[in-house]
Amino acid sequence: MSKLSMDHLLIQASKQWLRIQDVPKETRKSRMIRWLQYRGFNWGVIGFILKKLESQYPP
């Protein structure tokens, strides 16, 4: 996956992460995983995105 594609995905994932910020941490994480899986991303990408989101938006 190119750097540009990954940056674009991170922007879209950030928007989704902020939309679901009113739920408990584990629920938010599982919804985010489902959202990314539905779009066909593998576990490597999902793990990377989750780590980025959790570091950018601490609870």
Backbone as CSV, one residue per row, in Angstrom:
resi,resn,N_x,N_y,N_z,CA_x,CA_y,CA_z,C_x,C_y,C_z
1,MET,0.853,-1.173,0.000,0.000,0.000,0.000,0.899,1.237,0.000
2,SER,0.620,2.167,-0.879,1.467,3.355,-1.000,1.273,4.296,0.191
3,LYS,2.248,5.152,0.390,2.182,6.130,1.488,0.970,7.043,1.314
4,LEU,0.708,7.455,0.084,-0.436,8.322,-0.194,-1.751,7.628,0.163
5,SER,-1.878,6.367,-0.222,-3.092,5.603,0.095,-3.252,5.439,1.601
6,MET,-2.141,5.168,2.283,-2.190,4.985,3.730,-2.581,6.287,4.420
7,ASP,-2.053,7.412,3.946,-2.415,8.717,4.513,-3.897,9.004,4.312
8,HIS,-4.401,8.701,3.123,-5.820,8.921,2.831,-6.687,8.033,3.729
9,LEU,-6.285,6.780,3.887,-7.025,5.868,4.756,-7.015,6.372,6.192
10,LEU,-5.885,6.873,6.657,-5.793,7.383,8.025,-6.735,8.572,8.233
11,ILE,-6.857,9.433,7.246,-7.783,10.570,7.337,-9.220,10.075,7.444
12,GLN,-9.592,9.125,6.579,-10.953,8.582,6.605,-11.226,7.843,7.915
13,ALA,-10.244,7.073,8.377,-10.395,6.326,9.626,-10.507,7.284,10.817
14,SER,-9.787,8.400,10.773,-9.866,9.397,11.850,-11.268,9.978,11.945
15,LYS,-11.871,10.249,10.805,-13.245,10.772,10.795,-14.200,9.763,11.427
16,GLN,-14.033,8.496,11.056,-14.880,7.439,11.611,-14.638,7.296,13.116
17,TRP,-13.379,7.351,13.535,-12.998,7.231,14.945,-13.671,8.331,15.771
18,LEU,-13.690,9.549,15.245,-14.302,10.665,15.967,-15.824,10.552,16.004
19,ARG,-16.415,9.927,14.979,-17.864,9.713,14.961,-18.312,8.768,16.069
20,ILE,-17.444,7.823,16.434,-17.829,6.816,17.428,-17.122,7.028,18.765
21,GLN,-16.781,8.264,19.079,-16.003,8.534,20.287,-16.818,8.445,21.576
22,ASP,-18.149,8.398,21.480,-18.983,8.383,22.684,-19.239,6.984,23.239
23,VAL,-18.590,5.967,22.696,-18.768,4.597,23.182,-17.507,4.151,23.933
24,PRO,-17.607,3.087,24.748,-16.415,2.601,25.468,-15.274,2.236,24.520
25,LYS,-14.053,2.279,25.054,-12.847,2.085,24.245,-12.861,0.767,23.468
26,GLU,-13.203,-0.329,24.133,-13.185,-1.635,23.465,-14.242,-1.718,22.366
27,THR,-15.403,-1.123,22.603,-16.464,-1.109,21.590,-16.018,-0.294,20.386
28,ARG,-15.399,0.845,20.650,-14.915,1.704,19.566,-13.873,0.967,18.733
29,LYS,-12.980,0.267,19.432,-11.928,-0.473,18.751,-12.525,-1.584,17.875
30,SER,-13.495,-2.318,18.410,-14.093,-3.407,17.631,-14.885,-2.868,16.441
31,ARG,-15.555,-1.742,16.611,-16.279,-1.135,15.480,-15.317,-0.673,14.397
32,MET,-14.178,-0.139,14.829,-13.179,0.327,13.871,-12.592,-0.851,13.103
33,ILE,-12.316,-1.946,13.805,-11.799,-3.149,13.150,-12.806,-3.643,12.117
34,ARG,-14.081,-3.701,12.507,-15.129,-4.148,11.586,-15.229,-3.218,10.378
35,TRP,-15.137,-1.911,10.607,-15.226,-0.920,9.532,-14.099,-1.127,8.521
36,LEU,-12.892,-1.376,9.025,-11.738,-1.590,8.146,-11.812,-2.950,7.446
37,GLN,-12.247,-3.993,8.171,-12.368,-5.324,7.567,-13.396,-5.313,6.444
38,TYR,-14.501,-4.618,6.661,-15.557,-4.539,5.655,-15.021,-3.935,4.354
39,ARG,-14.051,-3.053,4.493,-13.448,-2.410,3.324,-12.287,-3.214,2.744
40,GLY,-12.021,-4.391,3.309,-11.066,-5.314,2.714,-9.611,-5.161,3.122
41,PHE,-9.346,-4.456,4.209,-7.960,-4.274,4.632,-7.491,-5.464,5.455
42,ASN,-6.196,-5.802,5.328,-5.654,-6.937,6.074,-5.261,-6.513,7.490
43,TRP,-4.891,-7.508,8.302,-4.594,-7.243,9.708,-3.387,-6.339,9.904
44,GLY,-2.434,-6.380,8.992,-1.275,-5.498,9.100,-1.688,-4.035,9.024
45,VAL,-2.535,-3.724,8.061,-3.034,-2.353,7.879,-3.931,-1.964,9.051
46,ILE,-4.819,-2.871,9.459,-5.745,-2.589,10.560,-4.970,-2.280,11.840
47,GLY,-3.970,-3.090,12.148,-3.159,-2.865,13.350,-2.433,-1.532,13.308
48,PHE,-1.870,-1.211,12.148,-1.155,0.057,11.978,-2.103,1.245,12.201
49,ILE,-3.270,1.198,11.574,-4.245,2.288,11.692,-4.719,2.433,13.135
50,LEU,-5.015,1.318,13.798,-5.473,1.390,15.189,-4.420,2.009,16.099
51,LYS,-3.166,1.622,15.926,-2.094,2.201,16.747,-1.989,3.701,16.521
52,LYS,-2.082,4.114,15.254,-2.019,5.547,14.933,-3.180,6.298,15.582
53,LEU,-4.396,5.757,15.444,-5.574,6.425,15.993,-5.503,6.516,17.515
54,GLU,-5.082,5.436,18.161,-5.007,5.449,19.620,-3.940,6.413,20.125
55,SER,-2.867,6.602,19.351,-1.840,7.557,19.781,-2.256,9.001,19.487
56,GLN,-2.993,9.212,18.398,-3.443,10.568,18.051,-4.588,11.034,18.938
57,TYR,-5.471,10.105,19.305,-6.671,10.452,20.075,-6.726,9.621,21.352
58,PRO,-5.882,9.935,22.346,-5.917,9.158,23.594,-7.248,9.373,24.322
59,PRO,-7.688,8.367,25.084,-8.995,8.485,25.773,-9.019,9.546,26.847
